[in-house]
Structures are given as structure tokens and as C-alpha cells.
Amino acid sequence: MPICKVCEDEVDELVTVKVNGRSKKACEDCADRLREEAEIAEMSESVVQGMMEFKGRR
């Protein structure tokens, strides 16, 4: 049985998720959570850049 790298539980299968340019293997629950955290981080960064009137590229 494979083991999830995030929650360290035994699972039936692992899913590969790309977060911050890196691939991570995790169970489906952890993969969903990682995707949500990445989306939230991206949205909050764009809000902060908008408040600071950042006009460049990242």
C-alpha cells in the first residue's frame, strides 16, 4: 500500500499534484487541500500587489 507524503496514511492510490512548480504525490484529500491552498495564496498575492499598485511581472 502506498503512503501519502502529506498525511502519512496508507491509501489505495496516490495522485500527483503540481504546487509552486513542484510535483507532490498525495492522497486525493490532501491533493484537494494543496490545490485550494495554492489558489488562495495566488489570489492573496494578486490582492496585495493590487494594493501596492505593482505593475511589473512576477
Secondary structure, DSSP 8 states (H G I E B T S, - for coil): --B-TTT--B-S--EEEEETTEEEEE-HHHHHHHHHHHHHHHHHHHHHHHHTT--S--
